[in-house]
């Protein structure tokens, strides 16, 4: 864990299983690290990525004005990413032009303690090139992605995961909009 934390602090990229699919992870507060992810995925930087936090307290550090009805969504049995307005302390290139960011409280035996020990959110974007489907297992990840990261977390390497998180957007009216089921 100490080595992995050093890599994150140095702006390096990790390849890791998450509570949903395999992801490319980096420090969500480091613009240089976030830019490396965009370059590796060959993805336009106007297309936002998901951040993961370890718990509600960490979420509050980066989204100080949480909607009142948020707990029923973030503590659902389904991994749920929520798009929040006006985040703070997140890398500028991880925030959309509309000043929103997608964040999920992760529930995973490796990612949750990693994020907690790191003390900051991590970018978690699918481990694929932009425009390609997300890999269902480690063996499906392209050689380009594998060679482009600095470290691979080899836990759950044989696990198959077909489902990315659902994504909800909280409208200013207080209503929720399903972005991805």
Number of C-alpha atoms within 10 A of each C-alpha: 11 9 9 18 16 12 17 21 14 14 19 22 24 25 25 23 28 24 20 21 24 29 22 27 30 30 30 28 22 22 17 16 23 25 17 17 27 21 15 20 21 13 15 10 16 12 13 18 21 23 26 27 27 24 17 13 11 18 19 14 15 21 20 14 12 14 14 8 12 13 11 9 15 20 15 9 9 13 19 23 25 26 20 22 22 15 23 16 13 22 18 16 21 26 24 17 12 8 13 18 25 23 27 25 22 24 19 14 11 17 20 19 15 20 20 14 13 19 14 22 29 26 29 26 23 26 30 23 18 16 9 10 12 21 20 19 18 22 12 14 20 14 10 12 16 18 11 18 18 14 19 16 13 11 12 14 14 11 13 17 17 10 14 21 17 16 19 21 20 17 13 10 6 12 9 16 13 11 12 12 10
